[in-house]
Amino acid sequence: MPWLDCHDYAAALASLAEAIGARPSELATALGEYEESRLENTAEDPWELMPREVLGRFHAGVETVADRFDGAYYFHGTRAIDPDAFRVRGILPLDQMVEELWATLRELAGNDVTDAEWHNLHSSVEGGADGHSGTLYRMKTGGRIHHGPFAIVVRETFLDPASTGSHDYLGCPEIVQDIAACYASAHGGNLEQRFCAAAKPCIVKLRSTQLGPGAIAAALWYAYTKVRNGEITSSANYSFDGEGEPVPAGDVVGVEIVTRI
């Protein structure tokens, strides 16, 4: 059976069409001919309505199409000092990598702080200090629900995060921003800028059998906007959640270094 792959518009269209049992051109035509006016003033959620009606032309539904896939390729966007490490150890959840991040940031701080000052900063952030940024840090590290690893079904979301109202993960991981903000409050200096200068924006492609009807709807919305030459929207958002377990290296199928314009 096929794997859902929204690496780009052509791949999304091809993988969806294969599962539907149609040619990519037929699916593109169905998406292009769909009357946008049907999405206005409807009691049904448009996010569900369009996929249901488009797939109905092929005598299918989001649930049946989802069942025709073995799984999906997802995309994990981040900024990393050593992107090749993902090929070796996979993608780790936050609780298994946060101390490594602290160590990396300590190196980047260099002689601007002593080891004792860094230890005090670390302890204060973990212990309940440092205002809003400290609160955000403890929220992310304190609950397994925030540990991920997370990924999304539509790769392009990382290239244009503003279009979906997403965080710019290729710009800087949120947890790094939280620690850097706490550091700035205590010692001044732009530790986030140092990290971004040392790290590379990358998109890690992974595969998983975790696939629900929502992924099909998101993929169809992505294809729907692209066939009309429009920007993607939040309707194309659908996430993979590792739920605190690592993504094995064997499930990492590619690491792409992204050139930012």
Stockholm file with secondary structure:
# STOCKHOLM 1.0

chainA/1-261         MPWLDCHDYAAALASLAEAIGARPSELATALGEYEESRLENTAEDPWELMPREVLGRFHAGVETVADRFDGAYYFHGTRAIDPDAFRVRGILPLDQMVEELWATLRELAGNDVTDAEWHNLHSSVEGGADGHSGTLYRMKTGGRIHHGPFAIVVRETFLDPASTGSHDYLGCPEIVQDIAACYASAHGGNLEQRFCAAAKPCIVKLRSTQLGPGAIAAALWYAYTKVRNGEITSSANYSFDGEGEPVPAGDVVGVEIVTRI
#=GR chainA/1-261 SS CCEECBSSHHHHHHHHHHHHTSCHHHHHHHHHHSCGGGGSSCSSCHHHHHHHHHHHTTTCCHHHHHHTCSEEEEEEEEEESCTTHHHHHCBCCGGGTHHHHHHHHHHHHGGGSCHHHHHHHHHHHHHTCSHHHHHHHHHHHHCGGGTCCEEESBGGGGTCGGGGTCCCTTTCCHHHHHHHHHHHHHHCSCHHHHHHHHSEEEEEEEEESCCCHHHHHHHHHHHHHHHTTCCCCGGGCCEEECTTCCBCGGGEEEEEECCCC
#=GC SS_cons         CCEECBSSHHHHHHHHHHHHTSCHHHHHHHHHHSCGGGGSSCSSCHHHHHHHHHHHTTTCCHHHHHHTCSEEEEEEEEEESCTTHHHHHCBCCGGGTHHHHHHHHHHHHGGGSCHHHHHHHHHHHHHTCSHHHHHHHHHHHHCGGGTCCEEESBGGGGTCGGGGTCCCTTTCCHHHHHHHHHHHHHHCSCHHHHHHHHSEEEEEEEEESCCCHHHHHHHHHHHHHHHTTCCCCGGGCCEEECTTCCBCGGGEEEEEECCCC
//
